[in-house]
Amino acid sequence: MPPDDLFQGFDMCLAVPMTISAINGYQCTCEARGIERDVSLFMLQDESLKPGDHVLVHVGYAIQKVSAAEASESWQLLDQILATEA
């Protein structure tokens, strides 16, 4: 199968690694590359989270806690994808 057709017919979701800067109940403020967003922690209620932790954010929800190394690796991969798109 040619690479251009590899994902034809498939929808893909993207989660962006962000750093928690403040927490207020099940809401938090996250930052990534100078951009701040309000993010729901509802899906990670059983996770121990604190400012400075890294999470994957998808459509306004933190869906997974990740290490700093995993967040950095994700950004490196996203940078590679964006560089090929330019």
GUDREN-588035 format. One record per atom (N, C-alpha, C, O): atom name; x, y, z; residue number from 1. Coordinates in Angstrom, 1 decimal. Layout:
N
[CA,[X,Y,Z],NUM]
...
//
This chain:
86
[N,[0.8,-1.2,0.0],1]
[CA,[0.0,0.0,0.0],1]
[C,[0.9,1.2,0.0],1]
[O,[1.8,1.3,0.8],1]
[N,[0.7,2.2,-0.9],2]
[CA,[1.5,3.4,-0.9],2]
[C,[1.3,4.2,0.4],2]
[O,[0.2,4.2,1.0],2]
[N,[2.4,4.9,0.8],3]
[CA,[2.2,5.6,2.1],3]
[C,[1.1,6.6,2.1],3]
[O,[0.5,6.8,3.2],3]
[N,[0.8,7.3,1.0],4]
[CA,[-0.3,8.2,1.0],4]
[C,[-1.7,7.6,1.3],4]
[O,[-2.6,8.3,1.9],4]
[N,[-1.8,6.4,1.1],5]
[CA,[-3.1,5.7,1.3],5]
[C,[-3.1,4.9,2.6],5]
[O,[-4.1,4.3,3.0],5]
[N,[-2.0,5.0,3.4],6]
[CA,[-1.9,4.2,4.6],6]
[C,[-3.0,4.4,5.6],6]
[O,[-3.5,3.5,6.2],6]
[N,[-3.4,5.7,5.8],7]
[CA,[-4.5,6.0,6.8],7]
[C,[-5.8,6.4,6.1],7]
[O,[-6.7,7.0,6.8],7]
[N,[-5.9,6.2,4.8],8]
[CA,[-7.2,6.6,4.2],8]
[C,[-8.3,5.8,4.8],8]
[O,[-8.3,4.6,4.9],8]
[N,[-9.4,6.5,5.1],9]
[CA,[-10.5,5.9,5.7],9]
[C,[-10.5,5.7,7.2],9]
[O,[-11.4,5.2,7.8],9]
[N,[-9.4,6.2,7.8],10]
[CA,[-9.2,6.1,9.3],10]
[C,[-9.2,7.5,9.9],10]
[O,[-8.6,8.4,9.3],10]
[N,[-9.9,7.7,11.0],11]
[CA,[-9.9,9.0,11.7],11]
[C,[-8.8,8.8,12.8],11]
[O,[-8.7,7.7,13.4],11]
[N,[-8.1,9.9,13.1],12]
[CA,[-7.1,9.8,14.1],12]
[C,[-7.3,10.9,15.1],12]
[O,[-7.8,12.0,14.8],12]
[N,[-7.1,10.5,16.4],13]
[CA,[-7.2,11.5,17.5],13]
[C,[-5.8,11.9,17.9],13]
[O,[-4.8,11.1,17.8],13]
[N,[-5.7,13.1,18.5],14]
[CA,[-4.4,13.6,18.9],14]
[C,[-4.5,14.1,20.3],14]
[O,[-5.4,14.8,20.6],14]
[N,[-3.6,13.6,21.2],15]
[CA,[-3.5,14.2,22.5],15]
[C,[-2.2,14.9,22.6],15]
[O,[-1.1,14.4,22.2],15]
[N,[-2.2,16.1,23.2],16]
[CA,[-1.1,16.9,23.3],16]
[C,[-0.5,16.9,24.8],16]
[O,[-1.3,17.0,25.7],16]
[N,[0.8,16.7,24.9],17]
[CA,[1.4,16.7,26.3],17]
[C,[1.4,18.1,26.8],17]
[O,[1.9,19.0,26.1],17]
[N,[0.9,18.3,28.0],18]
[CA,[0.9,19.6,28.7],18]
[C,[1.4,19.4,30.1],18]
[O,[1.3,18.4,30.7],18]
[N,[1.8,20.5,30.7],19]
[CA,[2.3,20.6,32.1],19]
[C,[1.2,21.3,32.9],19]
[O,[0.8,22.4,32.6],19]
[N,[0.8,20.6,34.0],20]
[CA,[-0.1,21.2,34.9],20]
[C,[0.5,22.4,35.7],20]
[O,[1.6,22.2,36.3],20]
[N,[-0.1,23.6,35.6],21]
[CA,[0.5,24.7,36.4],21]
[C,[-0.4,25.0,37.6],21]
[O,[0.2,25.6,38.6],21]
[N,[-1.6,24.7,37.6],22]
[CA,[-2.5,24.9,38.8],22]
[C,[-3.6,24.0,38.8],22]
[O,[-4.1,23.6,37.7],22]
[N,[-4.1,23.6,40.0],23]
[CA,[-5.2,22.6,40.1],23]
[C,[-6.3,23.2,41.0],23]
[O,[-5.9,23.8,42.1],23]
[N,[-7.5,23.1,40.6],24]
[CA,[-8.7,23.6,41.5],24]
[C,[-9.7,22.5,41.3],24]
[O,[-10.6,22.6,40.4],24]
[N,[-9.8,21.6,42.2],25]
[CA,[-10.7,20.5,42.2],25]
[C,[-10.4,19.6,41.0],25]
[O,[-9.3,19.1,40.8],25]
[N,[-11.5,19.4,40.1],26]
[CA,[-11.3,18.6,38.9],26]
[C,[-11.0,19.4,37.7],26]
[O,[-11.0,18.9,36.6],26]
[N,[-10.6,20.7,37.9],27]
[CA,[-10.1,21.5,36.8],27]
[C,[-8.7,21.9,37.1],27]
[O,[-8.3,22.0,38.2],27]
[N,[-8.0,22.2,36.0],28]
[CA,[-6.6,22.6,36.1],28]
[C,[-6.3,23.5,35.0],28]
[O,[-7.0,23.6,34.0],28]
[N,[-5.2,24.3,35.1],29]
[CA,[-4.6,25.0,34.1],29]
[C,[-3.4,24.3,33.6],29]
[O,[-2.5,23.9,34.5],29]
[N,[-3.2,24.1,32.3],30]
[CA,[-2.1,23.4,31.8],30]
[C,[-1.4,24.3,30.8],30]
[O,[-2.0,25.2,30.2],30]
[N,[-0.1,24.1,30.6],31]
[CA,[0.7,24.9,29.7],31]
[C,[1.5,24.0,28.8],31]
[O,[2.0,23.0,29.2],31]
[N,[1.7,24.5,27.5],32]
[CA,[2.6,23.8,26.6],32]
[C,[3.0,24.9,25.6],32]
[O,[2.2,25.5,24.9],32]
[N,[4.3,25.1,25.6],33]
[CA,[4.9,26.0,24.6],33]
[C,[4.3,27.4,24.6],33]
[O,[4.1,28.0,23.6],33]
[N,[4.1,27.9,25.9],34]
[CA,[3.6,29.2,26.0],34]
[C,[2.1,29.4,25.9],34]
[O,[1.5,30.5,26.1],34]
[N,[1.4,28.3,25.6],35]
[CA,[-0.1,28.3,25.5],35]
[C,[-0.7,27.7,26.8],35]
[O,[-0.3,26.6,27.2],35]
[N,[-1.7,28.4,27.4],36]
[CA,[-2.4,27.9,28.6],36]
[C,[-3.8,27.5,28.2],36]
[O,[-4.4,28.1,27.3],36]
[N,[-4.2,26.4,28.8],37]
[CA,[-5.6,26.0,28.6],37]
[C,[-6.2,25.5,29.9],37]
[O,[-5.5,25.0,30.8],37]
[N,[-7.5,25.7,30.0],38]
[CA,[-8.2,25.1,31.1],38]
[C,[-8.5,23.6,30.7],38]
[O,[-9.0,23.4,29.6],38]
[N,[-8.2,22.7,31.7],39]
[CA,[-8.4,21.3,31.3],39]
[C,[-9.1,20.6,32.5],39]
[O,[-8.9,20.9,33.6],39]
[N,[-10.0,19.7,32.1],40]
[CA,[-10.7,18.9,33.1],40]
[C,[-9.8,17.7,33.5],40]
[O,[-9.2,17.0,32.7],40]
[N,[-9.8,17.4,34.8],41]
[CA,[-9.1,16.3,35.4],41]
[C,[-10.1,15.1,35.7],41]
[O,[-9.8,14.2,36.4],41]
[N,[-11.4,15.3,35.3],42]
[CA,[-12.4,14.3,35.6],42]
[C,[-12.0,12.9,35.3],42]
[O,[-12.3,12.0,36.1],42]
[N,[-11.4,12.7,34.2],43]
[CA,[-11.0,11.3,33.8],43]
[C,[-9.9,10.7,34.6],43]
[O,[-9.6,9.5,34.5],43]
[N,[-9.2,11.6,35.3],44]
[CA,[-8.0,11.1,36.1],44]
[C,[-8.3,11.3,37.6],44]
[O,[-7.3,11.6,38.4],44]
[N,[-9.5,11.1,38.0],45]
[CA,[-9.9,11.2,39.4],45]
[C,[-9.0,10.4,40.4],45]
[O,[-8.8,10.8,41.5],45]
[N,[-8.7,9.2,39.9],46]
[CA,[-7.9,8.3,40.8],46]
[C,[-6.4,8.5,40.7],46]
[O,[-5.7,7.7,41.4],46]
[N,[-6.0,9.4,40.0],47]
[CA,[-4.5,9.7,39.8],47]
[C,[-4.1,10.8,40.7],47]
[O,[-4.8,11.8,40.9],47]
[N,[-2.9,10.6,41.3],48]
[CA,[-2.3,11.6,42.2],48]
[C,[-1.6,12.6,41.3],48]
[O,[-0.6,12.3,40.6],48]
[N,[-2.2,13.9,41.2],49]
[CA,[-1.7,14.9,40.3],49]
[C,[-1.3,16.1,41.1],49]
[O,[-1.9,16.4,42.1],49]
[N,[-0.3,16.8,40.7],50]
[CA,[0.2,18.1,41.3],50]
[C,[0.7,19.0,40.2],50]
[O,[1.1,18.5,39.2],50]
[N,[0.8,20.3,40.5],51]
[CA,[1.5,21.2,39.6],51]
[C,[2.9,20.7,39.2],51]
[O,[3.6,20.3,40.1],51]
[N,[3.2,20.8,37.9],52]
[CA,[4.5,20.3,37.5],52]
[C,[4.4,18.9,36.8],52]
[O,[5.3,18.5,36.0],52]
[N,[3.3,18.2,37.1],53]
[CA,[3.1,16.9,36.4],53]
[C,[2.7,17.1,35.0],53]
[O,[2.2,18.2,34.6],53]
[N,[2.9,16.1,34.2],54]
[CA,[2.6,16.1,32.7],54]
[C,[1.4,15.2,32.5],54]
[O,[1.3,14.1,33.0],54]
[N,[0.5,15.7,31.6],55]
[CA,[-0.6,14.9,31.2],55]
[C,[-0.8,15.1,29.7],55]
[O,[-0.4,16.0,29.1],55]
[N,[-1.5,14.1,29.1],56]
[CA,[-1.9,14.1,27.7],56]
[C,[-3.3,14.7,27.7],56]
[O,[-4.2,14.2,28.4],56]
[N,[-3.5,15.8,26.9],57]
[CA,[-4.8,16.5,26.8],57]
[C,[-5.4,16.2,25.5],57]
[O,[-4.8,16.5,24.4],57]
[N,[-6.7,15.8,25.5],58]
[CA,[-7.5,15.6,24.3],58]
[C,[-8.8,16.3,24.5],58]
[O,[-9.5,16.0,25.4],58]
[N,[-9.1,17.2,23.6],59]
[CA,[-10.4,18.0,23.6],59]
[C,[-10.8,18.5,25.0],59]
[O,[-11.9,18.4,25.4],59]
[N,[-9.8,19.0,25.7],60]
[CA,[-10.0,19.7,27.0],60]
[C,[-10.0,18.8,28.2],60]
[O,[-10.3,19.2,29.3],60]
[N,[-9.7,17.5,28.0],61]
[CA,[-9.7,16.5,29.1],61]
[C,[-8.3,15.9,29.2],61]
[O,[-7.7,15.5,28.2],61]
[N,[-7.7,15.9,30.4],62]
[CA,[-6.5,15.2,30.7],62]
[C,[-6.9,13.7,30.6],62]
[O,[-7.7,13.2,31.4],62]
[N,[-6.2,12.9,29.8],63]
[CA,[-6.6,11.5,29.6],63]
[C,[-5.6,10.5,30.2],63]
[O,[-5.9,9.4,30.3],63]
[N,[-4.4,11.0,30.4],64]
[CA,[-3.3,10.1,30.9],64]
[C,[-2.2,11.0,31.5],64]
[O,[-1.8,12.0,31.0],64]
[N,[-1.7,10.5,32.7],65]
[CA,[-0.5,11.1,33.3],65]
[C,[0.7,10.5,32.6],65]
[O,[0.8,9.3,32.4],65]
[N,[1.7,11.3,32.2],66]
[CA,[2.9,10.8,31.6],66]
[C,[4.1,11.4,32.3],66]
[O,[4.0,12.4,33.0],66]
[N,[5.3,10.8,32.1],67]
[CA,[6.5,11.3,32.7],67]
[C,[7.0,12.5,31.8],67]
[O,[6.6,12.7,30.7],67]
[N,[7.9,13.2,32.4],68]
[CA,[8.5,14.4,31.7],68]
[C,[9.2,13.8,30.4],68]
[O,[9.2,14.5,29.4],68]
[N,[9.9,12.7,30.5],69]
[CA,[10.6,12.1,29.3],69]
[C,[9.6,11.7,28.3],69]
[O,[9.8,11.9,27.1],69]
[N,[8.4,11.1,28.6],70]
[CA,[7.4,10.8,27.7],70]
[C,[6.8,12.0,27.0],70]
[O,[6.5,12.0,25.8],70]
[N,[6.6,13.1,27.8],71]
[CA,[6.1,14.3,27.2],71]
[C,[7.1,14.9,26.2],71]
[O,[6.7,15.4,25.1],71]
[N,[8.3,14.9,26.6],72]
[CA,[9.4,15.4,25.7],72]
[C,[9.5,14.6,24.4],72]
[O,[9.6,15.2,23.3],72]
[N,[9.4,13.3,24.5],73]
[CA,[9.5,12.4,23.3],73]
[C,[8.3,12.7,22.4],73]
[O,[8.4,12.7,21.2],73]
[N,[7.1,12.9,23.0],74]
[CA,[5.9,13.1,22.2],74]
[C,[6.0,14.4,21.5],74]
[O,[5.7,14.5,20.3],74]
[N,[6.6,15.5,22.1],75]
[CA,[6.8,16.8,21.4],75]
[C,[7.8,16.6,20.3],75]
[O,[7.7,17.2,19.2],75]
[N,[8.8,15.8,20.5],76]
[CA,[9.8,15.6,19.4],76]
[C,[9.2,14.9,18.2],76]
[O,[9.4,15.3,17.1],76]
[N,[8.3,14.0,18.5],77]
[CA,[7.6,13.3,17.4],77]
[C,[6.6,14.3,16.7],77]
[O,[6.5,14.3,15.4],77]
[N,[5.9,15.1,17.5],78]
[CA,[5.0,16.0,16.9],78]
[C,[5.7,17.1,16.0],78]
[O,[5.3,17.5,15.0],78]
[N,[6.9,17.5,16.5],79]
[CA,[7.7,18.4,15.7],79]
[C,[8.2,17.8,14.4],79]
[O,[8.2,18.5,13.4],79]
[N,[8.5,16.5,14.4],80]
[CA,[8.9,15.9,13.2],80]
[C,[7.7,15.8,12.2],80]
[O,[7.9,16.1,11.0],80]
[N,[6.5,15.5,12.7],81]
[CA,[5.3,15.5,11.8],81]
[C,[5.1,16.8,11.3],81]
[O,[4.8,17.0,10.1],81]
[N,[5.1,17.9,12.1],82]
[CA,[4.8,19.2,11.6],82]
[C,[5.9,19.7,10.6],82]
[O,[5.5,20.4,9.7],82]
[N,[7.1,19.3,10.8],83]
[CA,[8.2,19.7,9.9],83]
[C,[8.0,19.1,8.5],83]
[O,[8.3,19.7,7.5],83]
[N,[7.4,17.9,8.5],84]
[CA,[7.2,17.2,7.2],84]
[C,[6.0,17.8,6.5],84]
[O,[5.9,17.7,5.2],84]
[N,[5.1,18.4,7.2],85]
[CA,[3.9,19.0,6.7],85]
[C,[4.2,20.4,6.1],85]
[O,[3.5,20.8,5.2],85]
[N,[5.2,21.0,6.6],86]
[CA,[5.5,22.4,6.1],86]
[C,[6.1,22.5,4.7],86]
[O,[6.4,23.5,4.2],86]
//
